[in-house]
Amino acid sequence: MTAYRDFPFPLNVLLTVLEREEGSVASMHYGLFEGPEDSIATAQERSTALLLSRLPPPPARLLEVGIGLGTTLSRLTEMGYAAEGITPDPVQAAAAVARFGGRIRFHSTPLEHFETTSRFDVVLFQEFSQYIDSEALFRKVRALAAPGARVIVLDEFALQPVETPGALHRLDRFLAAAENEGFALDEELDVTRKAAPTIDYFLKRIPRHRAAVEKDLGLDPAQLDGLLESGRGYRELYGSGAYAYRLLRFRS
């Protein structure tokens, strides 16, 4: 199985583990687990359902920033939304085209460089806001938003300073950036407890599929050692309350 070999590390590892464990991969995002009996597919569907539950009815004009494999964008389109997406990653763009062809509409560009005459009723971020500077994000969304537009974010945040390279965005600074651009917070829902078992899912299953993953992806064993060590530290940040997972809903 080498379908995800071209994805960046460690995403290629996580996707390959999902493929080997579950038989297929529909989504790349965290799941929301209600109990140990939940499958990862059930938990991921619960996460997407939470996001969809905050949308206005079709045919609202939606922009999904960070389309992943294109699954949610395809679903939004089938539901009757005027949906477009953005991805800056050519590998993910190619995967989305392979899966959905012309049935979805997206742009291969970073959000900061996206130009359009369209104005959107909703801008969605499912685990992608963390990759964009918060001030730049809301400044650009302000330019893309129709009057009264909503911004819906489902993502990880740091609740306190974390002095490590690549640490998550601070939630307080993210909220301040939104307010500075005229976006009022309508809802903040803490789903940390439900999201954290996603990390445990991979910490348990990466060792199970380790030999196959190393062969499929041509990895050095030290890379997986480092990934597992990093994952355990990441889980500790969740356990200590330094990291959290939030649904945020804003209105302009």
N, C-alpha and C positions, 0 to 999 in steps of 0.2 A: 504494500500500500504506500504509494508515494504521491498521492493527490495533493498533499499540503507541503511538499518539500520546498516550494518556492516562497512560502510565507515566512516572514521574519521569525527568528528565534525570540522568545519561546512559544509564540503562537503556533508555529508548525508542530511543536510537541503536543500542545494541548488539543489541537484539532486531530492529530493522528491518534492520540489516546482515545478521544471521543469516538472516532471512526472504528477503532478496534474493539472498544468496550460495548458500544451501542449499535454498531452496524451501519450507522449513517450519521451525518451532521447536518442539522437544520439551522442552528444558531451558534454564535460565538460568545454570547453574553452570560452573565451569572444567572443562576436560577434562584427562585424563592421557595425554600423548602418549608413545608408544614410539619413534616415528621420524617423519621428514618426510612419509612417505607416508600417515600417519593422517589421516582426515577428522576434523572437529570432532565429528561425531556418534559416531564410533568412540571418540574420546578421552573424550567425556562419558559414554558407556556404560561405559567402563572405570572411570571415577570412581565411578559409581553401583554397579557390580559390586563394587568394593572395599568400599564401605559395606555392601552387602547381605551380603558374605561374613563380616562380623563379628556378624551377628544370630543369636540363638538360633532354633530352628525354630518355625514356626507351631504353635499359635495364640497365641503370646506377645502381650501387650498393648503396643502401641507408640504413642509420641507423637512426631510429626515437627514440630519447631518451625521455622517458615518453610517453607511448602509451595511457594513459587514458583508455577509454572503448574499444580501438582497432579499432575504426571506420576509422581513417585516414590510419592506417597501412593496413587495409583490402583494402581500396581504392587504395593505392599505389601498392599493390600486383596485384589487378585486372587490373591496368593500364600497367602492364608488367615490373615493376621495380623488381630488386632483393632486396627486402625490408626485413629488420629485425628490431626488436624493443627491447627496454629495459624498464622494470618497476621494481622498488624495492618494490612495494606495493603488497602483496599477495591478497588483496581484489580486487584490480583492475585487477590483473592477472586472478583471477577466473572469474570476470565479462567478460573479453575479451574472455576467453575460452568458456564461456557459450554462447556468441553471435556468435563467429566465428569458434570455434573448431580448427581443424588443418589447416584451410585455411590461417592462419597467423602464422608467425614464430617470436617468441620473447623469451627473456631471463629474468628470474626473478632475477635481481641483480642490485645493484647500479652501476652507470656508473664507479665509481672509482675502482670497483672490476671486471669489465667486461674484460674477456680475450678471444681473438680470433686470429686466423691467418689471418682472412679476413681484407682487407683494403677497405675503403668505399670512393666512389666518392662524396657523400653528407652526412653530419650529420645534422639532423633536431632537433630543440628544439621549440616546441609550448607550451609556458607557463610552461616550466620545468627548464630552466636555472637558475631561481631564487632560486631553492632549492639546488644548488650545488655551492660550493666555486668557484669563477671565475677563479682563478689561477689553481686549480685542474681540472676544466672543460677543459680548453684549453690545459693543459698539457696532459690529457688523450686523447683528440680529436686528438692532434698531433700524438700520437702513433697509432691511428686507421685510420688516413687519408691516402688515396692514393695520389700520386703526383698530384698537381693541384686541390686538393679536395676543395669543398665548404662547408661552415658552414652557415646554415640559421637559424635565431633566430626570433621568434615572441613572444614578452614578455613585461612585465611591468618592469620599472626601476625607480629609484629615480634620479632626476636631481640635487638635493641639499641634504645636510645632513638632515636626519630625525631621531631624537633622541627618537625612540620608539622601544620596543622589536619586533623583527621580521620584521624590516623595509626592504624594497626592496633593491636589489643590486644597488649600484651607477653606473650609466651608464659610467661615465668617467673611473672608475676602471675596469669595464668590458671590455671596449675598450682597455685599457692599458694592461690587461691580454692577450687579443688576440694578440696584437702587440708583446708582449714579447715572444710569442710562434710562431711567424712568420706568423700570419694571417693578411692579409691586408683587410681593410674595403672597399668593393666595393659599398655598398649602405646602406644608413640610411634613412628610410622612417618613418615620424611621423604620426601615425594614432590615436593619443590620443583622438581627438575630436570624432572619430567614435566608439572607444572602450568604452569610459566612460559611455554611456547610459546603458551598461550592468549592471553596479552597480545600476542605477536607476530602472532597470527592477526588480531586486530582492528586493530592498528597498520598492517598491510598492506592490510586490506580497507575500512576507513573511507574513505580517500582514493579508492578505486576506486568507491565508491557515494556519494560525497559530494554530488553535485548532486541525486541522487534523494532522499537522506536529508533534505537541507535543504528540499526541496519537500514531501516527505511529512509532515514534522514541523513545518514552519513555523519553522525555526531561523534565527538570525542566523549568518552565516559565522564570526563571532568565537567563537561557542560551540564550533564544531567545531575551530577553531584551538586554543582553550584545552584542549579534551579531548585532542587529539593531543599537545600539549605535556605535559599531565599524564600521559598514558599513557607517554610516553618516560621521564619521571622515575620513574614507577612501575616500569618495567622495569629501570631502573638500580638501584632499591632491591632488586629480586630479584637482579640480577647481583652486587651488592656483598655479598650475604648479610644485609642488614638485614631483608629480608622473606623469609618462608618459608611453605611449605604443608605441613600436617601432618594425619595421621590420629591421633587420640587416642582411647583406649578406657579408660574408668574403670569401677570397680565399687564399689558402696556397701557 
